[in-house]
Amino acid sequence: MDINYYELAAFIIYFLIVLGVGVYFFIKSKDTSEKDYFLGGRSMGGWVSALSAGASDMSAWVLMGLPGSIFLYGLGQVWISIGLLIGTVCSWIFIAPRLRRYAIKANDSITIPQFFSNRFKTENPVLRISCAIIFVIGYCLYSASSIFACGRLFNMIAPAVSNDVAMIIASVIIVAYTLLGGFKAVCWTDFFQGMLMLVALMSVPIIALIVMNVSGNVGTVVTPDNYYSFLSSGKFDWASIASILTGFGWGLGYFGMPHILVRYMAVKSEKEMRKSQIIGSVWTFLILLMATAVALVAHEFLGDSLDPADKELVFVALVRQIFGYGALALLGGILISAIVAASMSTADSQLLASSSAFASDIYKATVKKNAGDKEMLWVGRISVCAVTLIALAIALLVYYFSLANIMEIVSAAWSIFGAAFGPAVILSLYWRRFNYKGACAGIITGFVVSVLWMILFNLGYYGFSAVIAETGLYEIVPGFIAGMIAAVVTSLTTKAPDKEVTELFDSVKNFKPLETEPETAE
């Protein structure tokens, strides 16, 4: 395939913009502490926080994996969108405000593991180290999916650049602006990337419908009988039940996704939090709705012209069919850049979250407890580079050995975080009797059950032979349930939390938002 120089120009412009944001915040920034670098000094406004949380969540899978699945298999896959929307709204309403208040009152916590330790008033490093280890494992997988997606897209725009070289280029760009600007640069680039994703998804299916109506251009379509059924098998059997449960299971992930939770902690005031709740929920609704629309419109527009093996490229194929001529390709390149935006906005957030976990929860907790702010900033930056190298290695392995696709890698990482941290976050915010041992039990159990369920029952989905049986049930569901049970049972059968812990819980529960705004750390 020849290089489309208009598309390439659009990509170069996009990369210069995100690098420019990093340089701007590096020059302007007065980051002198962990809180500044990893949490932006809790100074993020409603719009930036909301779109940053959304963009860091909706990685390339929302423009590649999700439309590709619906395009190929039909509306039975839309339960993922429904589950994610419910999870987003519930997380903004029930988790975000209380987590922000609790994190401030719990010794001004800046990471989720740090929040857990401060919430239970303990110096025991077991929980923080366990969390940090899970962070690194999950984020290496998650970042690998983003790097993999960027590499594939680079290769499409510039075929002379191989996939592996393209992945390396993408990694360098992501690391560059993350290192330079820290949390503020990541959030502002996420803001612009979130807007670009929304514009792309809103415009492409609408323009495609107009083109179809004017030109009568409709592909040759062979539609299975159950394509437009919300039941994956076309009937109410276990396959359809598992598909529905799996879709709602994706929504559970929001309660334990660290790179999203820290966005809640960074909002600067109660007023901005209320704004973020509305903006974040509406943005997610529109993104998921239009991702589904892209798949359904492409099904009619492209017909059977797209190879099933390339189902993840349905958005790209649709854009190129409409904007593939002359100078219009420049606009097409900007729209395709939305996929790179989705990938980068997730990867940068994951890198920052994993590096903050390593710096604050492993290095400072066990290696050098009296490490100064400047030293911690450099430890964090070095951690960003280390995690990127591991993620790049995983992405290259996936590419060379065809181990999985983007959606499969993301689902593995998503289940790890949701099952491990989701129950502990909910109980920490809403159960007074919840204790430190219960948190440890819930996090470890959720993680282990999720991983084991994937290995024993779902590896067939990832292209391997299942060891026991193929259930079709997403591993986050049993992992989340097991983690919740372990947390509750352990808390009830061990010593109740100390008075100091319950008093902290009561102060957060009884907090009146209008009395103090913005809040200050105690």
ABEGO torsion letter per residue (X at the ends): XBBBAAAAAAAAAAAAAAAAAAAAAAAABABABAAAAAAGGGABBAAAAAAAAAAAABBAAAAAAAAAAAAAAEAAAAAAAAAAAAAAAAAAAAAAAAAAAAAAABGGBABAAAAAAAAAGBABAAAAAAAAAAAAAAAAAAAAAAAAAAAAAAAAABAABBAAAAAAAAAAAAAAAAAAAEAAAAAAAAAAAAAAAAAAAAAAAAAAAAAAAAAGBBBBBBBBAAAABABAAGBBBAAAAAAAAAAAAAAAAAAABAAAAAAAAABABAAAAAAAAAAAAAAAAAAAAAAAAAAAAAAAAAEAABBAAAAAAAAAAAAAAAAABEAAAAAAAAAAAAAAAAAAAAAAAAAAAAAAAAAAAAAAAAABAABBAAAAAAAAAAAAAAAAAAAAAAAAAAAAAGABBAAAAAAAAAAAAAAAAAAAAAAAAABAABBAAAAAAAAAAAAAAAAAAAAAAAAAAAGBBBAABBAGBBAAAAAAAAAAAAAAAAAAABBBBBAAAAAAAAAAAABBAAABOBBBBX
